[in-house]
Amino acid sequence: MQDLTITLIQSRLFWEDPDKNLEMFEEKISGITQPTDLIILPEMFTTGFTENSGKFAEEEDGKTIQWLKALSSQKGCVITGSLIMREDGRYFNRMIWMNPDGSYYHYNKGHLFMMEKEHLSFSPGNKRLVVDLNGWKVITLICYDLRFPVWCKNSFRNGEYEFDLMVFIANWPAVRSIAWKSLLPGRAIENQSYIVGVNRVGVDGNNIDHSGDSIVFNPEGQVLFSAEPYTEFIKSITLSHQELEKFRKMLQVGLDWDDFKIINYSTE
């Protein structure tokens, strides 16, 4: 199976200003010259982490979806990131997986941060999303999901792993950066998969600071790339499927994993 090139964009965000954020990210994405399979944007890349869901929610045929379709087609790769979406009168922190042909999948953030009253502005999702990208199986997750290992857990059935790569996007505060940098490698090790975390930088409209600390780990929990904190950057890195298979064959922990089923705790 071919290797996979992913591109991380760690950036500041303009608070509650979709037009400026789309303009900024379009400039950054258009400047990527190296061929890539996947471009990853932060959580709520159009607004920052606002709870003003009613004001900034978009529909399925809204401006940002059209923007993603155009840029994904232009770059010939998948682009993913989350924004506020409205569906059936409810609001979701929705991660869009946009394919170059204009088709797309979505994942609604499963775990809402009740301590910040996120659950009062958004509805939780209850379904995980695993997509195929050039033969790689990729699971998409958002920020606070990282703290819930059962929700993140890989499976091994009939000689096949459920996923090979975990993609986390976030607006993770700098004050809790040690958790971000500790849990990500743990998830890589326990799931025998690559993991990439893309976080924003800068202070948001709630005066919350974000250090970024975007990072990529291999299945052994070793750092393949670590961003300098508090800086904007664009970085492409190639993941080796051969190395993944080699490691999994050497240490077949999947054979001893517990078999379990996640019980849906909400309805979409």
Secondary structure by P-SEA (a helix, b strand, c coil): cbbbbbbbbbbbbccccaaaaaaaaaaaaaaccccccbbbbcccccccccccccccccccccaaaaaaaaaaaaacbbbbbccbbbcccccccccccccccccccccccccccccccccccbbbbcbbbbbbcccbbbbbbcccccccccccbbbbccccccccbbbbbccccccaaaaaacaaaaaaaaacbbbbbbbccccccccbbbccccccccccccccccccccccbbbbbbbbaaaaaaaaaacccccccbbbbbcccccc
